[in-house]
Amino acid sequence: MFVHQEKSRGFTLVELLVVITIIGILIGLTLPAVQKARESAHRMSCANNIGQLCKAMTSYESAQRVLPVNWGGYAPIGWYPPGTTLSNGSNPDAGTTSTCGHSWQTQLLPQLDQMTVYQEIVIGGNLNATKTKDASSGAAITNLTVAKMPLTIFKCPSDSVASTLTNQLLLSGTPLAVTNYKACIGSNWPTDPVPSLSTGTNPTYQKAVGTTQGRNHGTQSGSTWTPPASNGGDSDLRDLCNGIMCRGWRANNSYPFFTTTMGDIQDGASNTIAVGETLPLYCGFASWYWFNGSSATVTIPLNYLLNRANVPGGDPTQSSITTAWQTCDGFMSRHPQGANFGFCDGSVHFLSENIDTTAYRNLGSMQDGQTVDTSSFMP
């Protein structure tokens, strides 16, 4: 007997399109949740990095009786062993291979389980200084070799740009390892934004007035000291800061050198910013090795450059922006609507980019005597 068998029917084109549409809708519904979860994890990892940096700073202070420092140009007498080559008086805002100086992050390497990297540095030497040779290749390891080494602890996972960039002014055009984290230089700042580089509403920058004036400003060991015109005169407060970490530039041995202890933080460790975030793609002063690449100000509003209305052409990566410390050397991050900040007590908090300007600046100063209601912006 002949049995008729029906052929199995496949999907029609309409049914296939319906299925594809449904899958697309489901993906569209779940993707934001996945992205939000990923960013939440990145933000937590970033906060952990900052927390480690803050704890390393207090550990360093416990051992050395002083927090790590930035210094550039002429190192302070007595800070390093006798015989160390330290002299260099070049432009602090544009480095060369003869540039001398180290950042606070360089000094923290032993506390960050990076002793091997630290031991390869010629302390006080310029970028060409050589101390060791690579065991496998026999190639000389210079300070520049170290400055090119990216370290995970200095990288925010939310910032997807490369860990080495050629826009850093320590040695422009050379791939250098960058940092997403800077210490707080304070709430005073020597200048307004470069007018041609700011198309939006310019923030009013605090200068040497009242409590925003730098600590010990105008004195050195009880005697009057005035920075020469080449350093911006009294207007340049990057080296006379009111935060925990001055830039540390010294054009000669007559320049003062300011250090910070936990006892100097008169506003309270829980009310004073130690470390915040930056975006190296937008700022040529973000090399972790460099004294002039590891501190930022709270005078510039948080995430100022991320508001494209503040940038001509809407492109903060253009060299006219990245080379202008007056405009780019503030705190900023890839986290939506704010950034992570570490405080001097080791705690880490997420601050909104809409934080009250006065409160933000008060948090950046360690000796202004101003109280801040942290409950108004901290979760």
C-alpha positions in Angstrom: 0.0 0.0 0.0 1.3 3.4 -0.9 1.6 5.8 2.1 1.7 9.5 1.4 4.2 11.4 3.5 3.9 15.2 3.8 7.2 17.1 3.5 8.1 19.0 6.6 7.3 22.7 6.2 10.1 25.2 6.9 9.8 28.8 8.1 8.3 31.2 5.7 10.1 34.4 5.1 7.5 36.3 7.1 7.9 34.0 10.1 11.7 34.3 9.9 11.5 38.1 9.9 9.2 38.0 12.9 11.6 35.8 14.8 14.6 38.1 13.9 12.6 41.1 15.0 11.7 39.5 18.3 15.3 38.6 18.9 16.4 42.2 18.1 13.9 43.6 20.5 15.1 41.3 23.3 18.7 42.2 22.7 17.7 45.9 22.7 16.0 45.4 26.1 18.8 43.5 27.7 21.8 45.4 26.3 21.4 48.5 28.5 21.2 46.3 31.5 24.4 44.5 30.5 26.2 47.7 29.8 25.0 49.1 33.2 26.2 46.1 35.0 29.6 46.3 33.2 30.0 49.9 34.1 29.1 49.2 37.7 31.8 46.6 37.9 34.3 49.0 36.2 33.4 51.7 38.6 33.9 49.4 41.6 37.3 48.2 40.2 38.3 51.9 39.8 37.3 52.7 43.3 39.4 49.8 44.5 42.4 51.2 42.6 42.0 54.5 44.3 41.5 52.9 47.7 44.8 51.1 47.2 46.6 54.3 46.3 45.2 56.1 49.4 46.2 53.3 51.7 49.7 53.2 50.1 50.0 56.9 50.8 49.1 56.5 54.5 51.5 53.5 54.7 54.3 55.6 53.2 53.5 58.5 55.6 53.6 56.1 58.6 57.1 54.9 57.5 58.6 58.2 56.3 56.7 60.7 58.5 55.6 62.5 55.4 53.3 61.8 52.4 55.0 61.1 49.0 55.9 64.2 47.1 56.2 65.5 43.5 59.5 67.2 42.7 61.0 68.5 39.4 64.0 70.5 38.4 66.2 70.8 41.4 65.5 68.2 44.1 65.4 69.5 47.6 68.7 69.3 49.4 68.8 66.4 51.8 65.9 64.6 50.2 68.1 62.2 48.3 71.5 60.6 49.1 74.6 62.7 48.6 76.1 62.4 45.1 72.8 61.9 43.3 72.7 64.0 40.1 69.6 66.2 40.5 70.2 69.5 38.7 67.9 70.5 35.9 66.2 73.8 35.4 64.3 73.2 32.1 60.7 74.2 31.3 58.4 72.3 33.8 55.5 72.2 31.3 57.4 70.6 28.4 59.9 67.8 29.2 62.9 66.6 27.4 65.2 63.6 27.9 67.2 65.8 30.3 64.2 66.3 32.5 64.8 65.4 36.2 62.1 64.7 38.7 59.6 62.1 39.9 56.0 61.9 40.9 54.4 60.8 44.1 53.2 57.7 42.2 56.8 56.8 41.4 57.7 56.9 45.1 54.7 54.7 46.0 55.8 51.8 43.8 57.2 49.8 46.7 53.9 50.1 48.6 52.0 49.0 45.5 54.0 45.7 45.1 56.0 47.2 42.3 59.4 47.1 44.0 61.0 45.5 40.9 59.9 48.5 38.8 61.1 51.0 41.5 64.5 49.4 41.7 65.1 50.0 38.0 64.7 53.8 38.4 67.8 56.0 38.8 66.4 58.2 41.5 67.2 61.8 40.7 68.4 61.0 37.2 67.1 62.3 33.9 65.2 60.2 31.4 68.4 58.9 29.8 69.9 57.7 33.1 70.7 54.0 33.1 70.8 51.7 36.1 70.3 48.1 34.9 70.1 46.0 31.8 67.4 43.7 30.7 68.3 40.1 31.6 67.1 38.6 28.4 68.0 41.2 25.7 70.9 42.9 27.4 69.3 46.2 26.5 69.9 49.2 28.8 66.9 50.0 31.1 66.7 53.8 31.4 64.3 56.0 33.3 62.5 56.5 30.0 62.1 52.7 29.8 60.3 52.8 33.1 58.2 55.8 32.1 56.9 53.8 29.2 55.7 50.9 31.5 51.9 50.8 31.9 50.8 49.7 35.3 47.3 48.3 36.0 47.0 50.1 39.3 47.0 53.4 37.5 44.4 52.5 34.9 40.6 53.0 35.2 38.8 50.1 33.4 36.1 52.5 32.2 38.7 54.4 30.2 39.1 52.4 27.0 42.0 54.3 25.5 45.5 52.8 25.3 47.7 52.6 28.4 50.5 54.5 26.5 49.9 57.7 24.6 52.0 60.0 22.5 50.3 63.2 23.6 52.1 63.5 26.9 54.3 66.6 27.3 56.9 64.9 29.3 58.3 63.7 25.9 55.8 64.7 23.2 55.5 62.2 20.4 56.9 59.3 22.4 54.6 56.6 23.7 54.5 57.0 27.5 52.5 55.2 30.2 49.7 57.3 31.5 47.7 57.4 34.6 43.9 57.9 35.3 44.6 59.0 38.8 46.0 62.3 40.2 46.6 63.7 43.6 44.8 66.9 44.6 46.8 70.0 44.2 44.1 72.0 45.9 41.5 74.7 45.2 43.8 77.6 44.3 44.9 78.0 40.6 47.1 80.5 39.0 45.1 81.4 35.9 41.8 81.4 34.1 41.1 79.0 31.2 42.8 80.0 28.0 40.1 82.2 26.5 40.4 80.8 22.9 40.0 77.3 24.3 36.8 77.8 26.2 33.6 78.5 24.3 31.3 77.9 27.1 30.8 79.7 30.4 34.2 80.1 31.9 34.4 79.0 35.6 35.7 81.7 37.9 39.0 80.4 39.1 40.2 81.0 42.6 43.5 82.8 42.9 45.6 84.0 45.8 42.8 85.5 47.9 41.8 84.7 51.4 41.9 81.1 52.4 42.6 79.9 48.9 46.1 81.3 49.1 48.9 78.7 49.2 50.2 77.4 52.5 53.3 79.2 53.7 52.9 81.5 50.7 55.6 84.2 50.5 57.8 82.7 53.2 60.6 80.2 53.3 62.0 79.3 56.8 60.7 82.6 58.1 62.2 84.8 55.4 60.4 86.4 52.5 60.5 84.5 49.2 58.9 85.5 46.0 58.9 83.2 42.9 60.6 84.9 39.9 58.7 85.9 36.9 59.8 82.8 35.0 57.7 80.8 37.4 54.7 83.0 37.0 55.5 85.1 40.0 53.1 85.0 43.0 50.3 84.1 40.6 51.6 80.5 40.0 50.2 78.5 42.8 50.8 75.1 41.4 54.0 74.9 43.5 52.4 76.8 46.5 49.2 74.8 46.7 46.6 74.4 49.4 45.9 70.7 48.7 47.9 67.7 49.8 50.2 67.5 46.7 51.9 70.5 45.1 53.4 70.2 41.7 56.9 70.4 43.2 58.7 72.4 40.6 62.0 74.1 41.6 63.9 76.1 39.0 66.9 76.4 41.4 67.9 75.6 45.0 66.4 78.8 46.3 62.9 77.6 45.6 61.0 76.3 48.6 59.8 72.7 48.9 56.5 71.8 50.6 55.8 68.4 52.1 52.6 67.2 53.7 52.0 65.1 56.8 48.7 63.8 58.0 48.9 66.3 60.8 48.9 69.1 58.3 45.5 68.1 57.1 43.6 70.5 59.4 40.2 70.1 57.8 40.1 66.4 58.7 41.2 63.4 56.7 37.6 62.4 55.9 36.9 65.9 54.4 40.0 66.3 52.3 40.5 64.8 48.8 43.7 62.9 48.2 43.2 61.3 44.8 40.8 61.7 41.9 40.4 60.7 38.3 41.6 62.1 35.0 41.5 61.3 31.3 44.9 61.2 29.6 43.5 61.5 26.1 42.3 65.0 27.0 45.3 66.1 28.9 49.0 66.0 28.1 49.9 66.2 31.8 49.0 62.6 32.8 52.2 60.6 32.8 52.4 58.6 36.1 56.2 58.9 36.1 56.2 62.8 35.8 56.0 65.2 38.6 53.9 67.5 36.3 51.6 64.7 35.3 50.2 63.5 38.5 48.3 66.3 40.2 45.1 68.1 39.4 43.0 70.9 40.7 39.4 71.1 42.0 39.2 74.7 40.8 38.3 73.5 37.3 34.8 72.0 37.6 34.5 68.2 37.6 34.2 66.8 34.1 34.5 70.3 32.6 36.0 69.1 29.3 33.4 66.4 28.9 30.9 69.1 28.3 31.6 69.6 24.6 30.0 73.1 24.8 33.1 74.2 26.7 35.4 73.1 23.9 35.8 74.8 20.5 34.8 72.3 17.8 33.6 69.9 20.6 36.9 67.9 20.4 38.9 67.9 23.7 41.6 65.6 22.1 42.9 68.5 20.0 46.5 69.5 20.9 45.5 73.0 21.7 43.4 71.6 24.6 45.7 68.8 25.7 48.7 71.1 26.0 46.9 73.8 28.0 47.2 72.8 31.6 45.1 75.9 32.5 42.1 74.2 31.0 42.8 70.4 31.1 44.3 69.8 34.5 41.1 69.2 36.4 39.5 66.0 37.4 37.3 64.0 34.9 36.3 60.4 34.3 34.4 58.1 32.0 31.9 57.1 34.7 28.5 58.6 33.9 27.7 61.8 35.7 30.7 62.0 38.0 34.0 60.5 39.2 35.6 58.4 42.0 37.6 60.3 44.7 39.8 58.9 47.4 40.0 60.8 50.7 42.9 61.1 53.1 41.2 58.7 55.6 41.4 56.0 52.9 37.7 56.1 52.0 36.5 56.3 48.4 33.4 58.2 47.3 31.6 58.9 44.0 31.1 62.7 43.5 28.5 64.0 41.1 29.7 66.3 38.3 26.9 68.6 39.6 28.4 69.0 43.0 28.2 72.5 44.5 31.3 74.4 43.3 32.1 75.8 46.8 31.7 72.4 48.4 33.9 70.8 45.8 36.7 73.3 46.3 36.5 73.1 50.0 37.0 69.4 49.8 40.2 70.0 47.8 41.8 72.3 50.3 43.3 70.8 53.5 43.6 73.9 55.6 40.8 76.3 54.6 38.8 75.8 57.9 35.6 75.4 56.0 33.1 72.7 57.0 31.5 70.6 54.4 28.2 68.7 54.7 29.3 65.4 53.1 25.8 63.9 53.5 24.6 66.2 50.7 26.6 64.5 48.0 28.0 61.3 49.3 25.9 58.1 49.3 
